[in-house]
């Protein structure tokens, strides 16, 4: 039966097209009130929202079929995450969709504040020519303090470096290696960093730790004539207190895109011509909106197809630099799990996953979750996440483990899955390319698996491949790619054949009868 997706807020048409081309039925119902959403949500497997739709406990309890909630954006404040997790519903977002737009917005505000661009523009529109009123300052060789060195903060650092700025940062969750790569000096204390900055930009989420982070004491500790930019979240700055420091001349200028109350029709900043204030447009670019729609639709489709979703929120928190490193291997882990499940024919009792090379520093159960999801892809087991992977394994009687090793046998990184009687390994030649199998049963390969393939194991002898090709050719089965794997300690060979279309049972029977010395034959569907 066709799975249905409900979209309650406007997303880019390209996102809707992604879902429809993948065979999902899509209903777009804008401006539903809370009761209307409760009344209709029970018919849908997927839900895509933005910031307005409130997905609270009553909505989730009414969502009898719901498998995934996709937020076309970053924040998921309007979703009851605990309730969704208990219901086994994946909640995902599009955290990368607007990061470039947000970083560019921060730079635009920095430049606007430094060079008085909005004020000069306004004077020109008023018919005045008064260049002497708008003496600015350069970014070159000034010190920029970045609070929050995540994805957006990192992009700001790269752009500010191009202006020749000195970069310092405060982020208790950022590694020294990442900071060094970005050319940023990390500080462990807010108090230590504040007196050093000519410019301050904030890219931190609103949490119990960051709410009210900047108040009178912090403003007083800043350099005279400091310029402050905020394109992240409301509540991090005490805005009334900040207005006092602007009035006193301590703070030269501010660039704010977020406010304590939105829509913001009046704020303490409105009276100051040196305050550059914009109506939360940091992510509002054509490119960001398109990416948000397409990425969210893609992740929702993955969830509905039983795949692990890299941006799922209701899993263990993973730093961005770690996600960048292992995220592409989630699909690879799931692919290996699917292959093993079809070779084993039953749920194995033991499963071990080994991350090697550059992956060896990644300590996350999400890779294990991917392998488990693939292994049991043909069973309705609900959502497998990093936080419940071990519990899922135990529930199905699987002794699961995750380990790492520095040596990746000549590869930059690799992932190896071992079960009761099967071992398989893969690698990626670039994070934007599909995974390639590099080992199966200890036999060496280098092949990208197709959606349909055959795996054969037979006593190695001349003419075997010719027989295989003849039988498949007579049946009208086209071989797209093929590799033969051998081992010095074995008289057998293993062959992986990628084929077009499904291979009928009678063709498999013909292979079994026609190949001398055939030991095993598996039909693999991904």
C-alpha positions as a printed Julia matrix, in Angstrom:
526×3 Matrix{Float64}:
  0.0     0.0     0.0
  1.26    3.49   -0.88
  2.53    5.41    2.11
  1.13    8.89    2.65
  2.92   12.08    3.67
  1.17   15.16    5.04
  2.75   18.6     4.55
  1.2    21.28    6.76
  3.39   24.26    5.87
  4.81   25.55    2.63
  8.03   23.95    1.43
  9.85   24.29   -1.88
  8.08   22.41   -4.72
 11.3    20.49   -5.35
 10.85   18.8    -1.96
  7.33   17.69   -2.85
  8.65   16.37   -6.15
 11.25   14.26   -4.31
  8.49   12.44   -2.43
  6.17   11.97   -5.38
  8.88   10.66   -7.69
  9.72    8.07   -5.04
  6.17    6.77   -5.02
  4.7     8.45   -1.94
  1.25   10.01   -1.89
  1.59   13.64   -0.78
 -1.16   15.83    0.63
 -0.45   19.52    1.19
 -2.87   20.95    3.76
 -1.8    24.41    4.84
 -3.17   26.37    7.81
 -4.64   23.37    9.66
 -5.63   24.24   13.19
 -4.73   21.93   16.07
 -8.01   20.01   16.06
 -7.98   19.57   12.31
 -4.46   18.15   12.5
 -5.52   15.69   15.18
 -8.52   14.62   13.08
 -6.5    13.83    9.94
 -3.03   12.77   11.13
 -4.08    9.16   11.7
 -4.09    8.54    7.93
 -0.41    9.39    7.39
  2.94    7.65    7.76
  4.96   10.84    7.31
  4.58   14.48    8.4
  6.55   17.52    7.22
  6.29   20.8     9.12
  8.12   24.07    9.58
  7.97   26.24   12.7
  4.24   26.95   13.02
  2.67   23.48   13.32
  2.55   22.25   16.92
  3.12   18.5    17.1
  2.31   17.89   20.76
  1.31   14.77   22.69
 -2.36   14.75   21.54
 -1.26   14.93   17.89
  1.29   12.15   18.3
 -1.2     9.91   20.12
 -3.66   10.38   17.27
 -0.97    9.51   14.7
 -1.61    5.78   14.56
  0.53    5.15   11.47
  3.11    7.9    11.81
  6.74    6.81   11.36
  8.58   10.09   10.82
  8.24   13.82   11.46
 10.41   16.03    9.25
 11.13   19.64   10.2
 12.06   21.7     7.12
 14.59   23.76    9.06
 16.73   23.43   12.16
 14.82   24.01   15.41
 12.34   21.36   16.6
 10.91   23.33   19.52
  7.38   22.72   18.21
  7.64   18.91   18.46
  7.16   16.9    21.66
 10.37   14.94   21.26
  9.87   12.67   24.28
  6.39   11.64   23.16
  7.59   10.97   19.61
 10.49    8.88   20.84
  8.25    6.78   23.07
  5.96    6.2    20.07
  8.91    5.05   17.95
  8.56    8.01   15.59
 11.75    9.38   14.03
 12.06   13.16   14.28
 14.5    14.68   11.81
 15.44   18.11   10.54
 17.58   19.77    7.87
 20.44   21.25    9.92
 22.66   21.95    6.92
 20.03   23.64    4.78
 20.56   27.2     5.96
 24.05   27.22    7.43
 25.61   29.04    4.48
 22.82   31.62    4.48
 23.18   32.16    8.22
 26.96   32.54    8.0
 26.65   35.03    5.16
 24.01   36.94    7.15
 26.45   37.23   10.06
 29.11   38.63    7.76
 26.59   41.04    6.23
 25.69   42.37    9.67
 29.35   42.64   10.7
 30.08   44.73    7.62
 26.9    46.78    7.94
 27.72   47.66   11.53
 31.38   48.39   10.82
 30.7    50.63    7.82
 27.31   52.15    8.79
 25.86   50.94    5.51
 22.13   50.98    6.47
 22.41   54.5     7.91
 24.25   55.81    4.85
 21.71   54.19    2.55
 18.87   55.75    4.52
 20.4    59.23    4.26
 20.74   58.87    0.5
 17.1    57.9     0.17
 16.26   61.02    2.15
 18.12   63.13   -0.4
 21.08   63.95    1.85
 24.78   63.75    0.97
 26.63   63.64    4.31
 29.57   61.22    4.04
 31.2    62.7     7.14
 28.46   61.2     9.33
 29.37   57.63    8.44
 32.99   57.11    9.38
 33.42   53.38    9.84
 36.06   50.86   10.83
 37.78   47.97    9.06
 37.54   44.28    9.84
 41.18   43.8     8.84
 43.4    42.81   11.79
 40.53   43.23   14.24
 39.74   40.46   16.71
 36.51   38.53   16.18
 35.22   36.41   19.07
 32.99   33.59   17.89
 30.73   32.07   20.51
 29.79   28.65   19.18
 32.14   27.02   16.67
 29.68   24.54   15.18
 28.64   24.42   11.55
 27.61   28.08   11.2
 30.35   29.38   13.49
 32.91   27.41   11.48
 31.71   28.94    8.2
 31.86   32.42    9.76
 35.45   31.71   10.86
 36.44   30.76    7.31
 34.88   33.91    5.87
 36.25   36.22    8.55
 39.73   34.78    8.0
 39.51   35.96    4.38
 39.1    39.51    5.73
 42.32   39.15    7.72
 40.63   39.07   11.13
 42.2    37.52   14.23
 39.91   34.7    15.32
 39.22   33.6    18.89
 36.33   31.49   20.15
 34.48   30.05   23.1
 32.86   26.65   22.65
 33.15   24.06   25.44
 32.14   21.28   23.03
 34.59   22.06   20.24
 37.78   20.03   19.95
 41.14   21.74   19.81
 41.8    19.93   16.51
 38.73   21.49   14.86
 39.62   24.94   16.16
 43.18   24.59   14.86
 41.9    23.52   11.45
 39.77   26.67   11.32
 42.64   28.85   12.47
 40.83   29.81   15.69
 42.28   30.12   19.19
 39.96   28.51   21.74
 39.36   30.01   25.18
 37.96   28.04   28.1
 36.34   31.0    29.86
 33.83   33.61   28.74
 35.42   36.08   31.16
 38.82   35.65   29.5
 37.61   36.21   25.96
 35.27   39.21   26.36
 37.93   41.94   26.9
 39.83   40.86   23.78
 37.13   41.17   21.12
 36.55   44.08   18.75
 33.65   42.13   17.25
 31.47   39.43   18.79
 29.23   37.01   16.9
 27.08   34.33   18.53
 26.15   30.97   16.99
 24.9    28.92   19.94
 21.57   27.2    20.58
 19.33   28.45   23.35
 19.8    26.05   26.26
 19.75   26.2    30.03
 23.46   27.08   29.86
 23.22   29.79   27.18
 19.93   31.49   28.19
 20.85   34.92   29.56
 24.5    34.24   28.85
 25.21   37.91   28.11
 24.02   40.39   30.75
 25.28   43.58   32.42
 28.45   42.01   33.82
 29.44   40.63   30.43
 28.71   43.89   28.58
 30.77   45.84   31.11
 33.72   43.47   30.59
 33.76   44.01   26.82
 36.05   46.38   24.94
 34.87   49.92   24.44
 33.14   50.37   21.05
 32.61   46.64   20.61
 30.3    45.51   17.79
 27.93   42.6    18.55
 26.1    40.39   16.05
 23.45   37.75   16.77
 21.88   35.57   14.08
 21.4    32.5    16.27
 18.66   32.44   18.94
 16.69   34.76   21.18
 17.18   34.78   24.94
 20.97   34.57   24.85
 21.3    38.34   25.32
 19.63   40.5    27.95
 18.34   42.91   25.34
 17.16   45.65   27.73
 20.54   45.72   29.42
 22.3    45.72   26.05
 20.25   48.76   25.03
 21.57   50.6    28.1
 25.16   49.9    27.05
 24.43   51.1    23.51
 23.0    54.32   24.93
 26.1    54.78   27.1
 28.4    54.34   24.09
 30.09   51.21   25.46
 28.69   49.18   22.57
 29.32   50.9    19.25
 26.76   49.01   17.17
 24.77   45.8    17.05
 23.42   43.59   14.27
 20.47   41.51   15.43
 18.31   39.16   13.37
 16.54   37.43   16.3
 14.46   38.87   19.12
 12.93   37.81   22.41
  9.43   38.17   20.99
  8.66   37.57   17.34
  7.1    39.12   15.36
  9.01   42.03   16.87
  7.26   45.33   16.27
  8.99   47.15   19.13
 12.23   46.4    20.94
 14.76   48.32   23.08
 16.88   48.61   19.92
 14.41   50.55   17.78
 15.49   53.94   19.15
 19.13   53.54   18.13
 20.13   54.42   14.55
 23.38   52.47   15.05
 21.42   49.26   15.68
 21.07   47.18   12.51
 17.96   45.05   13.05
 16.36   42.66   10.59
 13.17   40.53   10.83
 14.74   37.07   11.26
 15.81   36.69    7.64
 19.1    34.87    8.22
 17.86   31.63    6.66
 15.5    33.28    4.21
 17.29   32.79    0.91
 16.03   30.96   -2.15
 18.87   28.46   -1.86
 18.28   27.73    1.82
 14.54   27.29    1.36
 15.09   24.89   -1.52
 17.68   22.89    0.4
 15.4    22.69    3.44
 12.54   21.29    1.39
 14.63   18.84   -0.59
 16.72   17.61    2.35
 13.72   17.15    4.63
 11.77   15.3     1.95
 14.78   13.07    1.28
 15.2    12.22    4.97
 11.46   11.52    5.37
 11.61    9.19    2.36
 14.61    7.4     3.87
 12.77    6.89    7.14
  9.66    5.56    5.39
 11.83    3.15    3.43
 13.32    1.83    6.66
 16.68    3.58    6.42
 18.62    5.23    9.22
 18.24    9.01    8.98
 21.53   10.86    9.66
 19.77   13.98   10.99
 17.38   12.19   13.36
 17.03   14.29   16.51
 15.82   11.59   18.89
 19.15    9.75   18.95
 22.36   10.32   20.88
 23.73   13.83   20.43
 26.73   13.82   18.1
 29.08   16.79   17.53
 28.99   18.13   13.95
 32.59   17.2    13.19
 31.91   13.6    14.28
 28.72   13.43   12.21
 30.65   14.72    9.18
 33.14   11.89    9.64
 30.86    8.91   10.17
 27.52   10.11    8.73
 28.2     8.8     5.2
 28.98    5.38    6.7
 25.47    5.03    8.17
 24.14    4.04    4.76
 27.11    1.73    4.29
 26.46   -0.01    7.63
 22.83   -0.5     6.72
 23.75   -1.82    3.28
 26.07   -4.42    4.83
 23.36   -5.43    7.29
 20.92   -6.02    4.44
 23.42   -8.16    2.56
 24.25  -10.25    5.63
 20.57  -10.79    6.45
 20.01  -12.34    3.01
 23.13  -14.48    3.21
 22.46  -15.71    6.75
 18.76  -16.28    6.11
 17.99  -15.71    9.79
 18.87  -13.33   12.6
 22.43  -14.13   13.75
 23.31  -14.67   17.39
 26.45  -12.54   17.23
 27.16   -9.27   15.47
 30.32   -7.18   15.65
 31.12   -3.95   13.84
 34.68   -2.66   13.51
 35.48    0.9    12.47
 39.01    1.29   11.1
 41.3     4.07    9.94
 39.95    7.59   10.37
 36.72    6.05   11.66
 38.59    4.52   14.59
 38.21    7.72   16.61
 34.43    7.6    16.28
 32.76    6.11   19.33
 29.08    6.09   18.49
 26.39    3.39   18.5
 24.75    4.95   15.46
 26.85    2.8    13.13
 25.69   -0.24   15.06
 22.13    1.03   14.73
 22.59    1.22   10.97
 23.85   -2.34   10.75
 20.99   -3.62   12.93
 18.41   -1.74   10.89
 19.77   -3.28    7.71
 20.02   -6.73    9.26
 16.36   -6.66   10.22
 15.11   -4.55    7.33
 12.45   -7.1     6.48
 11.02   -7.16   10.01
  8.8    -4.47   11.51
 10.98   -3.48   14.47
 10.25    0.26   14.56
 12.93    2.92   14.79
 16.5     1.85   15.56
 18.55    4.75   16.9
 21.89    5.26   18.55
 20.21    5.37   21.93
 18.25    2.13   21.6
 20.54    0.01   19.35
 21.83   -2.18   22.18
 18.31   -2.69   23.56
 17.04   -3.7    20.11
 19.88   -6.21   19.75
 19.21   -7.72   23.16
 15.49   -7.95   22.47
 16.23  -10.08   19.41
 18.83  -12.23   21.13
 21.83  -10.7    19.37
 25.14  -10.25   21.14
 26.25   -6.98   19.54
 29.52   -5.1    19.88
 31.26   -2.08   18.36
 35.06   -1.82   18.19
 37.74    0.16   16.39
 41.26   -0.24   15.07
 43.78    2.18   13.58
 44.84   -0.1    10.7
 42.41    0.0     7.76
 44.55   -2.25    5.51
 45.64    0.53    3.19
 42.32    2.39    3.11
 41.66    5.77    4.66
 38.75    4.2     6.54
 36.69    1.04    6.47
 33.81   -0.65    8.23
 33.66   -4.41    8.84
 30.58   -6.37    9.88
 30.95   -9.91   11.23
 28.14  -12.28   12.17
 27.86  -15.98   12.9
 29.07  -17.17    9.49
 29.55  -14.04    7.4
 32.0   -11.16    7.23
 31.76   -8.15    4.95
 33.72   -4.88    4.76
 33.28   -1.66    2.84
 34.88    1.72    2.28
 34.03    5.07    0.7
 36.12    6.87   -1.88
 34.77   10.29   -0.92
 31.77   11.04    1.27
 29.58   11.92   -1.71
 30.07    8.54   -3.41
 28.38    5.2    -2.72
 30.03    2.6    -0.51
 32.09   -0.15   -2.13
 32.47   -3.71   -0.88
 36.15   -4.46   -0.28
 35.78   -7.87    1.37
 33.23  -10.68    1.59
 33.95  -13.94    3.47
 37.57  -12.75    3.62
 37.79  -12.56   -0.21
 39.05   -9.24   -1.58
 36.8    -7.11   -3.81
 36.36   -3.53   -4.93
 32.83   -3.23   -6.23
 29.82   -1.0    -5.7
 26.77   -3.23   -5.07
 23.72   -2.61   -7.24
 20.08   -2.83   -6.2
 20.05   -6.42   -7.54
 22.99   -8.78   -7.42
 23.99  -12.42   -7.19
 26.71  -13.87   -4.98
 28.14  -17.26   -5.9
 30.7   -19.43   -4.17
 32.1   -22.43   -6.03
 35.16  -24.66   -6.38
 37.48  -22.6    -8.55
 38.07  -24.08  -12.0
 38.34  -22.85  -15.6
 35.08  -22.15  -17.43
 32.86  -21.45  -14.44
 32.19  -17.79  -15.35
 31.41  -18.77  -18.93
 28.69  -21.1   -17.73
 27.25  -18.4   -15.45
 27.2   -15.87  -18.3
 25.57  -18.33  -20.69
 22.77  -19.26  -18.3
 22.01  -15.66  -17.4
 22.23  -14.55  -21.05
 19.77  -17.23  -22.15
 17.39  -16.01  -19.42
 17.7   -12.39  -20.59
 19.5   -11.26  -17.42
 22.05   -8.53  -18.12
 25.25   -8.44  -16.03
 26.28   -4.82  -15.4
 29.45   -5.36  -13.32
 31.22   -8.41  -11.93
 34.2    -9.27   -9.77
 35.82  -12.56   -8.75
 37.4   -12.83   -5.32
 39.99  -15.45   -4.36
 41.94  -16.28   -1.21
 45.39  -17.88   -1.05
 44.18  -20.31    1.62
 41.1   -21.47   -0.31
 40.37  -23.53   -3.43
 37.03  -21.75   -3.79
 36.13  -18.49   -5.49
 33.44  -15.98   -4.63
 31.78  -13.95   -7.38
 29.66  -10.81   -7.04
 27.47  -10.13  -10.07
 25.46   -6.92  -10.37
 22.48   -7.48  -12.63
 19.6    -5.5   -14.09
 16.18   -6.4   -12.77
 15.06   -9.29  -10.61
 16.38  -12.8   -11.19
 13.58  -15.36  -11.26
 13.66  -18.51   -9.14
 13.87  -20.72  -12.25
 17.04  -18.89  -13.32
 18.56  -19.55   -9.89
 17.62  -23.22  -10.25
 19.32  -23.32  -13.66
 22.49  -21.89  -12.11
 22.43  -24.48   -9.32
 22.06  -27.31  -11.82
 24.44  -25.97  -14.42
 27.49  -24.94  -12.38
 29.78  -27.77  -11.34
 31.16  -27.39   -7.85
 28.65  -24.71   -6.83
 28.67  -24.39   -3.03
 26.43  -21.39   -2.36
 24.19  -19.04   -4.33
 22.43  -15.97   -2.94
 20.14  -13.42   -4.57
 20.69  -10.01   -2.93
 18.22   -7.12   -3.08
 19.1    -3.7    -1.67
